[in-house]
Amino acid sequence: MDLKEQIIAEYLTQGGGFRKLASKYGISRTTICKWVLIHQQTQTLFVGFKLHQLFLSF
């Protein structure tokens, strides 16, 4: 797991906020926020795509 994935996973599982993670890892709060938002959007699209495939198979 690379650092980006580790930070996203830590945010999603432990919370604590972007400022705390930014301070801990020395990465800007804005960058971490963007990473998390992109991750969440990607997961939403993936789930939507899988549901669409499921409904088309019936």
C-alpha positions as CSV (number, residue, x, y, z in Angstrom):
1,M,0.0,0.0,0.0
2,D,1.5,3.3,-1.0
3,L,1.4,6.4,1.2
4,K,-1.6,7.9,-0.6
5,E,-3.7,4.7,-0.1
6,Q,-2.5,4.5,3.5
7,I,-3.6,8.1,4.3
8,I,-7.0,7.5,2.6
9,A,-7.6,4.3,4.5
10,E,-6.6,6.0,7.8
11,Y,-9.0,8.8,7.1
12,L,-11.9,6.5,6.3
13,T,-11.3,4.1,9.2
14,Q,-10.1,6.4,11.9
15,G,-11.4,9.8,11.0
16,G,-9.5,12.5,12.8
17,G,-9.7,15.1,10.1
18,F,-7.6,16.4,7.2
19,R,-5.5,18.7,9.4
20,K,-4.4,16.0,11.7
21,L,-3.3,13.8,8.8
22,A,-1.6,16.7,7.1
23,S,0.4,17.4,10.1
24,K,1.2,13.7,10.7
25,Y,2.4,13.0,7.2
26,G,3.7,16.5,6.1
27,I,1.3,16.7,3.2
28,S,-1.1,19.6,2.6
29,R,-4.6,19.4,3.9
30,T,-6.0,20.3,0.5
31,T,-4.1,17.4,-1.2
32,I,-5.4,14.9,1.3
33,C,-8.9,16.2,0.9
34,K,-8.7,15.9,-2.9
35,W,-7.4,12.3,-2.6
36,V,-10.2,11.3,-0.3
37,L,-12.9,12.9,-2.5
38,I,-11.5,11.3,-5.7
39,H,-11.4,7.9,-3.9
40,Q,-15.0,8.3,-2.7
41,Q,-16.2,9.3,-6.2
42,T,-14.4,6.4,-7.8
43,Q,-15.9,4.0,-5.3
44,T,-19.4,5.4,-6.0
45,L,-18.9,5.1,-9.7
46,F,-17.6,1.5,-9.4
47,V,-20.6,0.4,-7.2
48,G,-23.0,2.1,-9.6
49,F,-21.4,0.4,-12.6
50,K,-21.6,-3.0,-10.9
51,L,-25.3,-2.5,-10.0
52,H,-26.0,-1.5,-13.6
53,Q,-24.3,-4.7,-14.8
54,L,-26.3,-6.7,-12.3
55,F,-29.7,-5.2,-13.4
56,L,-28.8,-5.7,-17.1
57,S,-28.1,-9.4,-16.5
58,F,-31.8,-10.1,-15.5
